[in-house]
Amino acid sequence: MKAIITVVGSDKVGIIAKVSAYLAEKSINIVDITQTILSGNFVMMMMVDFEKSSTDIDGARKDLTETCRNMGVEINLMSEKVFSEMHRI
């Protein structure tokens, strides 16, 4: 299963490192990633693959929410299918 992760918040050192380290620890593969800084705000979007993961999307969402809360950024994690349906024109 593929999922979309978005992270938004004030730019600071270590955001990509912490999110990526968690994903690697849980064997969640990063399929694609883009990030930018908009007026001092960090914005990142990742497509990830849970095929070989040691956790499910709900467990990852809970863990990543806590990790990002401690960094002062907001994270969202949803199934690629849900994301695609929400953004379909």
Backbone bond lengths (Angstrom), bond angles and torsions (degrees), N, CA, C in turn:
res aa  C-N    CA-C-N  psi(-1)  N-CA   C-N-CA  omega(-1)  CA-C   N-CA-C  phi
1 M - - - 1.445 - - 1.523 109.34 -
2 K 1.324 115.41 136.38 1.458 120.38 176.18 1.521 108.95 -101.41
3 A 1.332 114.50 152.90 1.458 120.98 -179.70 1.523 109.12 -142.31
4 I 1.319 115.08 161.58 1.464 122.59 177.66 1.526 108.20 -112.72
5 I 1.321 115.37 131.30 1.466 122.10 175.69 1.519 107.30 -115.45
6 T 1.336 116.87 130.80 1.459 121.01 172.01 1.526 108.15 -121.66
7 V 1.321 115.20 140.29 1.466 121.81 178.24 1.523 107.55 -131.41
8 V 1.336 116.41 129.23 1.463 121.62 -179.16 1.529 108.62 -138.35
9 G 1.326 116.10 137.98 1.461 120.10 176.33 1.505 111.34 167.16
10 S 1.309 116.03 -176.08 1.461 121.01 177.65 1.521 109.48 -64.11
11 D 1.326 115.31 136.76 1.462 120.09 -178.75 1.519 110.68 -67.45
12 K 1.320 115.58 134.51 1.468 121.43 174.39 1.515 108.81 -156.48
13 V 1.296 115.88 160.25 1.462 122.19 -179.23 1.522 110.45 -65.15
14 G 1.334 116.91 134.37 1.450 121.71 169.74 1.507 117.49 101.44
15 I 1.328 118.75 -2.56 1.462 119.30 -177.53 1.527 110.22 -62.83
16 I 1.324 116.68 -54.52 1.471 120.11 -179.35 1.522 110.02 -61.24
17 A 1.315 117.05 -41.59 1.467 121.14 -178.54 1.525 111.89 -60.24
18 K 1.325 117.60 -45.93 1.470 120.05 -177.88 1.516 112.43 -68.60
19 V 1.330 116.90 -42.71 1.464 119.71 179.28 1.527 109.47 -65.72
20 S 1.324 117.47 -46.17 1.468 121.43 -179.72 1.522 112.27 -63.80
21 A 1.323 117.39 -38.74 1.465 120.59 178.73 1.524 110.77 -63.24
22 Y 1.335 117.13 -41.92 1.465 120.43 177.48 1.529 109.99 -61.83
23 L 1.322 116.74 -46.85 1.462 120.44 -179.10 1.527 110.93 -59.93
24 A 1.319 117.56 -43.81 1.466 121.14 179.07 1.524 110.96 -63.20
25 E 1.326 116.41 -42.17 1.465 121.44 179.71 1.522 111.78 -59.46
26 K 1.325 117.26 -34.13 1.468 122.57 -177.88 1.532 112.48 -98.30
27 S 1.336 117.36 9.81 1.480 123.30 -179.49 1.524 112.52 56.69
28 I 1.333 115.62 39.44 1.461 121.93 174.57 1.529 106.29 -98.30
29 N 1.325 115.99 117.43 1.457 121.30 -175.01 1.527 111.35 -82.77
30 I 1.332 116.58 133.84 1.462 121.65 173.59 1.528 107.21 -84.56
31 V 1.330 115.95 115.03 1.462 121.94 -178.09 1.523 110.17 -87.34
32 D 1.328 116.78 -39.24 1.459 121.84 -179.51 1.522 107.99 -153.35
33 I 1.325 116.49 149.64 1.463 120.54 -179.86 1.522 109.47 -149.66
34 T 1.318 114.94 141.43 1.450 121.61 171.90 1.527 107.24 -140.64
35 Q 1.314 115.76 143.61 1.455 119.48 177.05 1.514 108.69 -149.99
36 T 1.314 115.11 152.43 1.452 121.13 178.87 1.531 108.91 -153.41
37 I 1.295 115.15 167.77 1.461 121.95 173.46 1.526 106.44 -115.28
38 L 1.327 116.56 121.80 1.465 122.20 178.19 1.516 108.85 -115.97
39 S 1.316 116.85 108.93 1.473 122.16 179.93 1.523 112.13 50.89
40 G 1.318 116.72 43.24 1.457 121.56 178.42 1.517 114.81 84.94
41 N 1.331 117.11 -2.27 1.466 121.33 178.21 1.522 110.16 -99.80
42 F 1.313 115.64 130.90 1.453 122.84 177.57 1.527 108.91 -81.07
43 V 1.337 116.62 131.48 1.466 121.81 178.18 1.525 107.47 -133.99
44 M 1.336 116.75 123.24 1.459 121.11 179.76 1.523 109.76 -134.94
45 M 1.329 115.38 141.60 1.455 121.35 173.91 1.522 107.44 -131.58
46 M 1.322 115.78 133.09 1.463 121.76 179.00 1.515 109.89 -128.90
47 M 1.318 116.23 144.43 1.454 121.00 165.41 1.520 104.92 -106.08
48 V 1.316 115.92 128.77 1.461 120.88 -177.66 1.524 110.28 -126.58
49 D 1.331 115.41 158.31 1.456 122.10 -177.93 1.526 109.11 -120.31
50 F 1.328 116.45 123.22 1.459 123.14 -178.61 1.535 113.26 -92.31
51 E 1.330 118.33 6.87 1.466 121.66 -172.86 1.531 113.15 -51.71
52 K 1.327 118.34 -43.89 1.467 121.44 -177.56 1.528 112.37 -107.69
53 S 1.306 116.32 16.01 1.460 121.52 -174.12 1.525 113.13 -70.99
54 S 1.323 114.27 149.71 1.466 121.08 175.97 1.528 111.53 -92.80
55 T 1.332 117.33 8.87 1.461 122.15 177.26 1.528 108.84 -141.92
56 D 1.317 116.40 169.94 1.463 119.89 175.97 1.524 109.18 -105.07
57 I 1.320 116.19 177.16 1.459 120.71 -175.52 1.532 112.02 -63.17
58 D 1.340 117.66 -35.95 1.465 120.41 179.73 1.530 111.33 -68.11
59 G 1.323 116.85 -41.35 1.465 120.71 177.61 1.515 111.45 -64.76
60 A 1.330 116.42 -43.03 1.464 120.62 178.81 1.523 110.75 -64.66
61 R 1.320 116.92 -41.51 1.470 120.85 179.32 1.529 110.03 -59.35
62 K 1.316 116.73 -45.76 1.476 121.30 -179.64 1.525 110.85 -61.98
63 D 1.345 116.37 -49.39 1.467 120.81 -178.77 1.522 111.92 -63.08
64 L 1.337 116.67 -46.08 1.457 120.22 -177.41 1.530 111.90 -69.07
65 T 1.316 117.49 -33.98 1.465 120.53 176.54 1.520 110.14 -60.62
66 E 1.317 116.70 -44.32 1.467 120.55 178.92 1.532 111.40 -65.91
67 T 1.321 116.50 -44.43 1.463 120.90 179.25 1.521 110.74 -59.24
68 C 1.330 116.52 -46.23 1.459 120.43 -177.24 1.518 112.56 -72.92
69 R 1.327 117.29 -32.89 1.467 120.35 176.14 1.532 109.15 -59.15
70 N 1.325 117.05 -41.56 1.460 121.32 179.56 1.529 112.20 -65.57
71 M 1.344 117.10 -23.48 1.465 121.38 178.27 1.528 111.68 -93.49
72 G 1.322 117.51 -8.40 1.457 120.95 -179.99 1.522 113.84 79.17
73 V 1.341 116.78 25.53 1.463 120.38 175.73 1.523 108.94 -121.98
74 E 1.326 115.87 160.90 1.455 121.59 -178.90 1.524 109.53 -104.25
75 I 1.324 116.77 136.01 1.459 121.36 -179.67 1.522 109.63 -126.89
76 N 1.323 115.28 144.23 1.463 121.74 173.56 1.522 107.46 -129.86
77 L 1.318 116.24 141.70 1.459 122.81 179.63 1.515 107.31 -136.34
78 M 1.333 115.81 121.98 1.472 118.82 179.26 1.522 109.93 -145.65
79 S 1.301 114.41 155.22 1.456 121.73 176.34 1.526 109.66 -55.15
80 E 1.326 116.14 142.02 1.462 120.42 177.92 1.529 110.77 -58.17
81 K 1.320 117.22 -37.06 1.462 120.51 -179.90 1.522 110.97 -64.40
82 V 1.323 117.82 -44.39 1.464 121.59 177.64 1.523 110.02 -63.04
83 F 1.337 116.83 -45.29 1.457 121.52 -179.84 1.526 110.12 -59.43
84 S 1.333 117.03 -46.56 1.469 121.15 -178.96 1.516 111.85 -62.16
85 E 1.322 117.00 -41.34 1.466 120.44 178.84 1.522 111.88 -66.48
86 M 1.328 116.66 -37.58 1.463 120.50 179.73 1.525 111.82 -66.69
87 H 1.321 117.16 -30.76 1.462 121.42 -174.36 1.528 113.12 -108.93
88 R 1.312 116.28 16.81 1.458 120.79 178.75 1.527 108.96 -78.36
89 I 1.307 115.47 137.42 1.472 120.04 179.79 1.519 108.67 -101.90
